[in-house]
Amino acid sequence: MEKEVVAVVGPQSSGIAHVVSHVVNELHVPLISFAATDPALASGQYPYFVRAIRGDDSSQMAAVADIVTYYGWREVSVIYVDNDYGRGGVDALGDALEAKRGKVSFKAPIPPDAVAATVVDLLVQVSMMESRVCVVHVSPDSGLAIFDAARSLDMMASGYVWIATEWLAAAVDSTRPAADHRTMSLIQGVVTLRQYTPDSGAKRSLTSRFATGQRNRSAAVNAYGLSAYDAVWMAARAIDAFLDDGGNVTFSIDPRLQQEANGSSTLRLDSLRVFDQGEQLLQKVMLANFTGVTGDVRFSAATRSLVDPAYEVLNIGGTGVRRVGYWSNHSRLSVAAPTPTATARKNGTRVDEQRLYSVVWPGETTSPPRGWVFPNNGRLLRIGVPYRTTYKQFVSKDGSPDGASGYCIDVFKAAVALLPYPVPFSFILFGDGVKNPSYSDLVSKVADNYFDAAVGDVSIVTNRTRVVDFTQPYVESGLVILSPVKERSSSAWAFLKPFTLGMWAVTGAFFLFVGAVIWVLEHRFNPEFRGSPRKQIVTIFWFSFSTMFFAHRENTVSSLGRFVLLIWLFVVLIINSSYTASLTSILTVQQLSTGIQGLDGLLASADPIGYQVGSFAKSYIMQELNVPESRLRELNIDQYATSLKLGPHNGGVAAIVDELPYVDLFLSTNCQFKTVGQEFTKSGWGFAFQRDSPLAVDLSTAILTLSENGDLQRIHDKWLSPGQCASSQGTDVAADRLNLSSFWGLFLISGIACFIALLVFFTRILCQYGKYNPGADEVAEEESPVRRPEKLRSIRDLMTFVDMKEEEVKRAIRRKSSDDRRDRSIGSSAGASSFSPSTV
């Protein structure tokens, strides 16, 4: 720097770049680095730092986080070098994982000058952690020692996942045509990243010239070497453009440096000069736009880094490396080579199309490892169990070695037994044993890492799911209203209540209508339906309503009358049966002593409401239903019966809001209470775990298996017997009146049958009347050559004909037919006599 430098290319590490950046800031000299990837160097603290490499550790760790998420892992252990470079990378990885609901569960910092024993001790700690996904972010000169120690600890076996940042690819690529066998044996199954550089003639030419010019034939150019080559050209092009624009290179003395030099005997700060045109040259560097050996060289003004960071995802196996995919900042994980951002936007590349080829993991397995095990540190899972004082069938303290028992405990043990790995745990009671504990406080203990999980009758509600993860529900639950009931006193007009007014009106109208139809159909055939007008009207009314009791004494003789009556009697049978059942229900049904019919009635009243100690029902009623706290009464379950019997005016409550499983168990031994209305929440009971715990997922699968094979029901029957009273959950104690909508189909069938019978009847009448009416044929022949029997001489004649008995009509028709034949015979004989020979 004493030689009046105008640009610096390098250095090769982030730590040295931090030191040099402070110097170039004072001297206004652009620093073009091809290997420093610490994200902190892009801050405004280092305005003259330019990163001539595609992406920093923020981009690289975003790629690592995408790989972790792609395989469904949530937690990783990070092994990193304890300097600015390592710490910056770990912070970037933590931010990237947090955005995807992952986290760094363990950090293992390795001192830059660590000896082998120190590395082994750190890896022993890593092996005792839960996560089996290890991310290694160190420098190339010391990174292979980590894998050597890992193999000695059997940490390169099946079940582990090793992801190395780009340092490993740089170390492997530096030894071409292939790394030595021992080096490759250390890193079998490791996944690593390498900066993506598209294949080009310039790249092949540089690689060939580098290999030819090296004395050590085993050395090769890696991604850092390609970036260094482009960095030199960036500086050269910038200086050339600066001079072409007429720029002058001048230096000046900084008085501050002179003052520092006067007070120091070892530092020669007085020899340093400030580059006066440093800002102009920096602008020329940032305006770089050419195609180098690494691809298109263009800078982002915001980050002072090359645009479009991209990486190759490599899998080390055998004696070489295999590319399994790519990562870029716009396409994320993909098996297709990255394209520039502008081209990707034009082609509509979708970010959600994540894909990688198969990977051979440590242990030579192609199945992705689970990524976690129970920590091998001798610590049991601390499981909080509510110390219930009532209804201990669900969960409570006992004298067993586990310290707890109940329905919930048995479900948890059965689910754990189905897991493909052992789960060491211990139950810890939560509560004072005097009253039921607060379940929200229990869940908070899990969220605060005091408990690893909570097992019991814990309801899955919204505010709890924000802080913990729940398993699949093993019991359906929901809030219901419990209220006392009493026998309904009968009313003098109770017999009218089974039917609505509309149903009564339509039923009475159809009785009269069907009676009239039967009278029409039977009037000509049946003498019981004949007589004076008064008698016939009485007959219609009597026959109509007597069919209700099947007590009609008139017999039907016509086929059409019997057809209509048969269908009507079927309708009457259904109506009678329904009426009887509804009336029986009304006379015997129980009614609510408080008059509350459901949730709306409960909210509309001002009566006190009870809830169980420790239940979430209190917060739900207050926050969601806007019920003031002054109306709420905290109760133990053994106080339910007394409070409901006392009622709201005697120091008790009008109703109790509680979860369905508790209410079912309460009703199994208390028959004088019922649930009213419907469940107004739908939830369930589950086991609570800390956020992103893999146990929650595996136990959910186990609970589904218990449900499918019937074990869940058997555990339920063991602890929660139905008792002496049948539960009436979800039933409404009020009887519904029958309305027309339930019977309109029957009335429609009866109406259609009557219409068809009347149509056939009157068609037959018209046919008979055409044969019966005397002189109709002669009149028709005089008026028109076409016969028109429908032209009646008189409506009175037609009514008289309809009123005639069927036998009289038939005799009249036969007599008329006989007279017509006789007249035709006489007429033919007279005609023959008029043409005889004697007459001629």
C-alpha angles and dihedrals in degrees: 000000000000089000095072096258118195098192138013125211112200158331114203099221136051093229094059089041089061091055096043092046091064090054097047090047090061094043095042093233119148112240112208109193123190098183111027105106102167106131091217090071090070092064124109089257089080107043094164096052114107121185110217093187130088105258135341131240090286090065092041093051090046086059091049091049091051091052091049092049093044090063094043098251120146107184134044138184114224124211109193142160111261101239138088091284095051097041092047091052093049092051090050091049092050092053092047093049093045089057087058096043092259130117146196102253098183135019122203110188115196117202113238091242097040119151124224094263091056091051092050092050091052093048090051088059090049091052091055093057127095097242119081094187108100123189115197117203110171139119122285095243095061105023099090090060088066093058090045089056092043092055091050088055092048090246093132090068130106115300097041126102120205120191118179126191122234094289090082094053089049091052093048094044091051091066108062147209081022139335119252119275095249093054092049092048090059096057104040111149095013119141115216141170131237128187109259115240116174116235113260142156092254091054093049091047093051092047091050094047091047092052092047095049097049121098090203102067092194093065121094138178116263132193091280090054092052090050090048090054091053091044091059090051091048090057093044094049091046093051090046092051090046093053093043088058090057097259120165125214110227135156133204139192120257110218090211091061090050091054092050090048093053090057096046130070099188105041116073095208092147089072093061119098131197117239103233095200095045094116092053092049091048089056091052090052091051091051092061112138116167141110113260134174089279094051131256111007111211129137132226110230092211098055102020087229133115115276126246102032111204138170140196115233107222132190118204116218137146110348098331148024130274125206111230098175149316138262127207134166093251105034097031111195114008142146090224121086113260120260129203115278094249092053092046092053091048092051093044098239110194119225094206094065094096116173142153132178118249118290128214104224128200110294090039095271126141095200111098109249119245087245099221143056134180109284112265094221101105093252119135124217108266105224119188116219122191112243098225121194097191132047092014089181087090100049137322146130122301140162097262121116090256091056094224138065141171143099095304092048093052092049091051093048092048091050093048090050089061094056116106091231136048119265114200110202144156129208118233118192116232116203141045098263091238098090135358112285126242108268092202089058089050091053090047089055088057092048090049091054093246089118125028091213144351121230121189143066092329114158119223105234132161101255091050095050088059092067106028140029120244130206125233108296113262094189128039112230143168141157117278135175119246118201138165119254136200137189114280115240113234121248126220088238097043090117089070096053100078091073130045120234092259092051091051092050096048092045093052092046092052092050089057093041094052091045090054092048091051090049091053092048094045101037096090095041108033121061089201088070094050133081138081119348091253092052092049093051090050089049092053093052094043095048093045098056098031089066087068088073096028086244101125111134097195114097122220115226104173121086093229092050092051090049093054094042093050093055092043093052089054090053090047090051092055093045092049093049093048092047092050094049094047093047091050090052092049093050095047104031121115121236132206114266090210096045093234109143099180146316095317092054091047093053093044094055127074096219122125119266125211129217135179121265111262095010124136087228091093095058091042094052092047100041103033102029096033094228112160117245090237089073094053125094123193111223140175115229091249087061094055098090095046094047093048093048093050091053130204095296098052102051096281133098134266094224142347125232112208142139119286099243092055092045092049091053091046093050092050088075102023110065096172092073132068141184115249130204123356134303107280096196130043117208140117145215120272142162114264122223135174116277115288093006109161089213090071091061096045093046090050089059090047092051090052089051090052090051093049097048094046097245092117091058092047091054089049092052091048095057106021109048117181094243127205098307125063113237116243097197115164095008126125115227093208116092115232119229117236115250137188094266090073095053108030090103091060092048090049092054092049092048093051091050091052092049093051092048092050091047092053092044097053093042089056090047092054092049092051092046091055090057095041103048108096117225094013092118094050093048092048092050092051094049100041140359087232116079113239110182091170092074102095122198094218140000087221091059089051093050090047089051093050091050092053120103117258092241093053091051093050092049091048092051092048092047092049091049092051092049091051092053091049093050091051091050093051092047093053092049093051091051092053092052095054091061098048120129093245091057091052 
